[in-house]
Amino acid sequence: MIAGKNNKKDSGAASKASSKRSLKPKILIAEKDTAIQGLLASQINLQYCESFTINDGDELTQQLIINHIDLLFLSDSFIEVANNDVHPQTLMNKLAALIKRIKIVSADTRIIVISSKSSQNSIPGELMEAGISDYFSLAIGEQRFLAAVSSSLELLVAKSQAKRTEGQNFIEQTLSSYKRPRRKTQNNQFINRLIRNIPGNVLLVDKAHKIIVANTSCEQFLGYGKKALNGQFIKDLFSPKLYSEVSAGLSEVTLHSLDQINEKDFESIVITYKGEGVPVRCFMRPMQFSGQPGYVLTLQDITHSLDDKASHVAQLKWQHHLNEFAKRFISLPVNEFSKVIKELLQTSAHFMGCERVYIYRLDNARRAATLSYEWSADKETLKTFSRNIPIYPDASEFQSLAECRPLLLTPKYNVKIKQITENLGLSEHLATVDAESSFIVPLSHKSQVYGWVGFDIQRTGRHWQNEDMQNIEELAKVINQAIVRKKYEEMRQSTHLKLIETHGKLSEQAYLDSLTKIANRRYFDQVLRTEIGRAARENSHLSIMLCDIDNFKDYNDTYGHLGGDQCLQKVARTLESSFQRAADFVARFGGEEFVVILPGLDMRGAFEAADRMRRLLYEMNIPHTSSPLGRLTISIGLTSVKSPAPESASELIEKSDRALYRAKYRGKNRVYAYTKKPL
Ligand SMILES: Nc1nc2c(ncn2[C@@H]2O[C@H](COP(=O)(O)OP(=O)(O)OP(=O)(O)O)[C@@H](O)[C@H]2O)c(=O)[nH]1
């Protein structure tokens, strides 16, 4: 008998087959201001997503249900209030109430609130309580707002991509990537050990409708003791009315060959040990075990209610945590990289409740992997765990990584030395550190694996959950971007140093501007050509910033030519100290113009950097009495390209110059990015 709140689902409606959905994340914009609508759409269009816009509150519920929205941008301007003077707390309460209503209709939709009315930057408590995923105030400025929107979207897309390798695919890949022992008893032991650590609620069912093995997570989910489900009939887990779909699937494997049978994906209700019904989505994938056909059955809990709140809040914090680090890595100087990576590993291990997290890097010849970074709760691990692992390219474990697939490892005890060549030796090491299991996600660049991130579980009682795999893949993405960026920065740094070395001190004059002691136009031309070549080879972005001091003629007239010279020196020093990334290159372009090369930054990133620069100089408040603002300001023209043509140096400069002209034309003290639009 199914008891409790889910009874009403036992009407047959729950067993309907799920409709096919596109894998593109779906985004709904609930915003009345067309300018903000446009800003959001501009970021969404850059991602692999589908978006919808509504202007009317009545359409909200309908859209959420019909389109299975993954992410909702909800503006506080959407809340109807009697007049504009309404108390901010009343507005907040109304917003929280609306979010709670949305969560009832569409529990899985992530909600990001956009506030045009409040300048508060942290997430208001009542909205967090109601279940939002993030909160952006437009007061943070347009560029930072766009960057925040973009990183949320990137994470959403990464998550949806991670989902594709989740669950069944992962189980199948994990099982097939291991070389099975020959003897049947050994085979069963092997499957048992492997399946028990797999995340999600997994059951292996044979054609006689019997459970071969249930994993630990599934036992916990259904409230059964250790191995208590093994050998039981699967029908005992379903109410009779809802068993038909499972039963039909199992009959198929006795009648057809496995490749003729499709996977099954349907909703049903399972009965726990205590007799309670829990709505689940069932995924059935036909598979061969010990030479016999059967099914891998995964049960995904779909109890959509406020019960999910704790995990929702945890998920929200995780996303926030990754976002923060992703933003920090963008402008991080190379010498701070190790410190921040270690911080990321430690905080991530705490989040995940794991005892050890580490990054291994392959050497250039791919013959060995070396431990690059590690955080461990138990310092003893550092001594015992191998820092250098020999790589056997044919090893099954390495094959998984080389194909960019995540890997689940369980310890291998009592191994003979010669067997080690069949794997990376990682499983043996797990045994030596007494780990329960490890999740390993490859790090790759241009489809080449160069290392991996791994999490160990050493403490008993913690089991992998479905979200864990997704979370680790998202973390690996952030680490990957950071490592690749660091590599490029280092390469550039050495190129610049080499240039200086080659030309030596004797030609310092030829390369440095005598007044400001920063690179001169000639040096700039050389570096620009090198960076264009690199961006073309690496298919990466390159941005150029042309900065011009506003009303500098008047400055000279007011403070004299010497005063003008000192001012140029001050601006040059400010520019040099502001662009800290090793790749950034600042030069005097001529007269009162400076130029900055920003490799790897796209238009958005470059715009942010340029505007930060403009503001910094404005805030320095250098007196300029004959300027309308009474202080020194600069105007900046910007252009950005991806994978430029080798001969495009003059074109890039010309475009930056045109953008600079527009910045001046529009009133100075501003940044203008080059577009094809006429003035
Ligand atoms: N002190 C000093 N002045 C320089 C140097 N090189 C160029 N200048 C001066 O910079 C001034 C540039 O003036 P303009 O090109 O008219 O531009 P502006 O007055 O800044 O006007 P906008 O660019 O439209 O804001 C000229 O007066 C140049 O003499 C230099 O090395 N030292």
The ligand as an ORCA input file, in Angstrom:
! r2SCAN-3c Opt
* xyz 0 1
  N      53.628     68.090    -22.565
  C      53.575     67.343    -23.649
  N      52.576     67.533    -24.523
  C      52.501     66.760    -25.616
  C      53.426     65.736    -25.857
  N      53.069     65.130    -27.036
  C      51.957     65.748    -27.494
  N      51.601     66.749    -26.641
  C      50.492     67.674    -26.734
  O      49.262     67.055    -26.638
  C      48.278     67.911    -27.218
  C      47.247     67.115    -27.967
  O      46.242     68.002    -28.334
  P      45.046     67.657    -29.285
  O      45.479     66.620    -30.272
  O      44.477     68.932    -29.832
  O      44.003     66.964    -28.330
  P      43.319     67.414    -26.977
  O      43.557     68.819    -26.614
  O      43.715     66.406    -25.949
  O      41.784     67.275    -27.325
  P      40.918     65.943    -27.307
  O      41.834     64.811    -27.655
  O      39.855     66.164    -28.309
  O      40.403     65.805    -25.921
  C      49.033     68.870    -28.133
  O      48.937     70.162    -27.581
  C      50.463     68.364    -28.087
  O      51.408     69.437    -28.126
  C      54.478     65.533    -24.929
  O      55.338     64.670    -25.047
  N      54.501     66.367    -23.842
*
